[in-house]
Amino acid sequence: MKKSASDRVFDAVNITILGLVALLTFFPIYYVFVVSFTDPIEYMQKKFILFPQHWSLASYDYLLGTKTFLRSIGNSAYLAIVGTALSLIVTAALAYAVSRRRLPGRNMFSLLILLTILFSPGIIPNYLLIRDMNLINNMWSLILPALASGWNVILMRSFFSSIPTELEEAASIDGCNDITTFIRIILPLSLPSLAAFGLFYAVGYWNSYFSALIYLNDPQKWPIQVLLNNMLQNAQNSDLGQDAFVAAPPAETLKMAAVVVATLPILFVYPFLQKHFAKGSMVGSVKG
């Protein structure tokens, strides 16, 4: 169908606006990437660089040679791996339990889960609870309160409810109990939803910042986001230079390199989960 003049003008305006939005979105990412690879001497001479004449890995060599930065990356990796695994186990087990109609008190448990979405206790009650559990300065203070999201439980419950009960009946005839049925029958059918929610949890744990800032006073236990904030707040190179054996690059190139390194793990994980992500994101959205 031939487009009218007004349609072509409308398309041109849309393309122009979307192009500008895309450019404004992409430019900060490009600038961070370019500055992180800029030669320190060239950066000190020009300050604002769109395309460096001399590329350099000096900032990455310096960062990856410091114990402070590597320790923070390790802390974030520990949070993301352990926290995500435990969150998926708790979320899937809880969602499966409340999805079964034969569970006594099923409606009450569902209501309690819903209440966690509607009402939040706030920062101070959470802090007092963590303190009374002797979890201050403990990495578990970031994992235990975030083990299960009420919203994710409800979505996964809808997915489990859509699985035919005949499968469970067949498994029961073959001698499976509830736990065996859940592990050997239900979970293999739930890989798309597990992949989607696993990515949500992993990103959340990797980006842990505010809770870590409140509960972790020991810098050796800081995740990478808290260390990055410390670097961005200080004009100098923070404490990184104390354990480095080479001359420190400019603070700005170090910050940009740190941002790139802190972002890469999540970017690497996403392609492996992408094929499940779209399907898993639709869990519970359509009822047959």
Stockholm file with secondary structure:
# STOCKHOLM 1.0

chainA/1-288         MKKSASDRVFDAVNITILGLVALLTFFPIYYVFVVSFTDPIEYMQKKFILFPQHWSLASYDYLLGTKTFLRSIGNSAYLAIVGTALSLIVTAALAYAVSRRRLPGRNMFSLLILLTILFSPGIIPNYLLIRDMNLINNMWSLILPALASGWNVILMRSFFSSIPTELEEAASIDGCNDITTFIRIILPLSLPSLAAFGLFYAVGYWNSYFSALIYLNDPQKWPIQVLLNNMLQNAQNSDLGQDAFVAAPPAETLKMAAVVVATLPILFVYPFLQKHFAKGSMVGSVKG
#=GR chainA/1-288 SS CCCCHHHHHHHHHHHHHHHHHHHHHHHHHHHHHHHHTBCHHHHHHHSCCSSCSSBCCHHHHHHHTCHHHHHHHHHHHHHHHHHHHHHHHHHHHHHHHHHCTTSTTHHHHHHHHHHHHHCCCCHHHHHHHHHHTTCTTCTHHHHGGGSCCHHHHHHHHHHHHTSCHHHHHHHHHTTCCHHHHIIIIIHHHTHHHHHHHHHHHHHHHHTCCHHHHHHCCCGGGCCHHHHHHHHHHSSSCTTGGGGCCSCCCCHHHHHHHHHHHHHHHHHHHHHHHHHHHHHHHTTTTCCC
#=GC SS_cons         CCCCHHHHHHHHHHHHHHHHHHHHHHHHHHHHHHHHTBCHHHHHHHSCCSSCSSBCCHHHHHHHTCHHHHHHHHHHHHHHHHHHHHHHHHHHHHHHHHHCTTSTTHHHHHHHHHHHHHCCCCHHHHHHHHHHTTCTTCTHHHHGGGSCCHHHHHHHHHHHHTSCHHHHHHHHHTTCCHHHHIIIIIHHHTHHHHHHHHHHHHHHHHTCCHHHHHHCCCGGGCCHHHHHHHHHHSSSCTTGGGGCCSCCCCHHHHHHHHHHHHHHHHHHHHHHHHHHHHHHHTTTTCCC
//
